């Protein structure tokens, strides 16, 4: 009996305070069409076996 009274009291209090489904997080949020953006397609590099470019001064010092 106390549980039922507590639930009723909570429901009355929630509606009296202006709580709604949105405030409680029970309402599903849909994205606004003006805020939705399309993501660009992922692009892979042409060749993964290419080594990074090393400046001439560094390559000479590494060979010595």
N, C-alpha and C positions, 0 to 999 in steps of 0.2 A: 504494500500500500504506500509506503514511504517513497519507493522508487517511482511509482506513477506520479505522485504529487511533485517529486523533484523534477521529473521530465516535463510535466505541465508548467511548473513554475519557471523552468529554464526556457521553455518555448515562449511563454508570455514575456519574460524578461528580454529575450533575444529580439522579439518583434517590437517591443516597446523602445528598445535602444536603437532601433534602426538597422539592426544586423540583417543581412540578407544572404542569399546563396552566394553572391559574389564576394561578400566580406568573409564568409566562412570557407571559401575556396571550393564550393560544391558546384559552381557553374563553370562549364567548359569555356575557355577563352579561345576565340577564333581570331586568326590574324587579319589585320586590316589589309585590304587590297593595295592601298597606297604605300604600305610599309613593306610588303613582300618584294623581295628582289630575287632575280635568277642568278644562280652561281655559275661562274665560268667553268667550262669543261677542263679537266686536268690534261696537261700535255706532257708527254715524256720527252726527254732529250733524244736526239737522233742516235747517239752512240754512247753507251756507258763505258766502253773500253778506252776512250780518249783520256789522255793524261792532262793534268792542268798545265797551262803555259808557264814556263820558267824563264825569267829574263836572262839575257846572255851573261851578265856579270855573275849571277848566282851559279849558273851552270858551269862556268869556267873554274870557280873556286871549289866546287864539289868534285870536279875531275882531278884536281891536284892533290 
